[in-house]
């Protein structure tokens, strides 16, 4: 398994619950953390209260959007190498700009269908099995 410690930054509880259920279905050994605020997630990352292998980031967040979070994250030496996947329902202009600006960042469409989300997450978390 490529990633065992996963952080989801998402302010919508239903989306977060579904995401965690899917992670548990992929592999029950995955440790997931959910933060409802990008600002709070960044603070906990800086304080070493979170140490994820990968971050799934809702792009449309209040107070600090995906681009703002990525900029701040990439400015912190100890955190800038953590892989980030932008997690959003749409792939609009702002999201496309962020994907271009922040090299190495991936995109995952939010699926409401459990099976589609399962397959998409599995490709990222356990790429050798897909």
N, C-alpha and C positions, 0 to 999 in steps of 0.2 A: 504494500500500500504506500502510495507516494505521500499522502498527507493524513496525519492522525489527529492533530490539534487544529481545529477549525474555528475561526471567529466569523460570525455573521453580524454585520452592522446593518440593522433594519428597524425602522420605526413602526412597522405594521405587524401587530401581534399574530394575526392569522398567517401571514406569509412566513414569519419566523417559526411558528409552530409546525407548519407543513415542511419547511426546510429541515428542521431537526428530526422530524419523523422519517423523512426520506434518508437522511444521514444514518439514522439508526437501522433502517432497512438495508442499507448498503453494507454496513458493518457495525455491529454493536460495540466494537472497541474504539470507534471514533469518539473523540472528546470534543464536544462543541460548546461554544460560549456564544451568547447573544447579547448584543448591546443595542439599545433602542435609540441611542444618541451618538452621532459621529464624534462630537466633542468629548463625551464621556469615554468613548472607546479610545480615542487618541490619548487622553489623560492616563487611562489604565495601562495602555501600551508603554507610555513613557515611564510610568512608575513601576514597570515590570510586573504588574499584576496580571497581565495577559501575555502569553508567549505562543501565539499561533504559528503554525506552519504555513498557513494561507489565510487570507481575508477575503470574504465575500461581502461586497459593499453595495448597498442600495444606492443608486446614483442620485435619486431625488429625495434628499433628506432636508428637514428644516434646520435652520441655523448654520449648518455647514454641509454643503452638497458634496458629491463625489469628487469633483475637481479640486475643491478646497481641501478636502481630507487628503487626497493624493499628494497635493503640493506640500502640505505640512508633513506628511509621512515621509516623503522622499527627501526632505530637508534634515531628517534626523538620522544620523549615521547608523545607529544601532538598529533602526527599523526599515531603512530604505530598501533592503533586499527581500523583504517579505513579499511573496507573490500576492497580487490582488486581482480579483475577478469582479468586474462591475456587474451587478445583479439588478436588472431593470425590466419593466414590461415593454418599454419602447426603445428604439435605437435612433432617437432624434439627433439633430445637429450637434447639440451640446455634448451628448454622449460620444458621438463620433469624433469630435474634437479632442475629448479627453483620451480616447483610445490612441489617437495619433500623437498627442503631446507626451503622454506617459508611456514610454516604450515598455513592452513586456506585459502590459495589463491586458487581461482577457475580458470577454463579454459573455455573460450567460443570461439568456432571456428567462424572466420569471414565468414559470408554467403553473397553471392551476391544476393541470392533469398530473396526478401522482406519478404515473409511469413515465411520462415525458421528462419530468424533473429528475426522476431516478436515473434514467439513461444519461441525461446531460451531466448530472453531478458525478456519476460513476466514471464517465470519460475523463473528467478532470482529476478526480481523487485516486482512481485506480486505473490509469490509462492502459496498463498492460493487459487488463482483462477484457477490454472492449475491442 
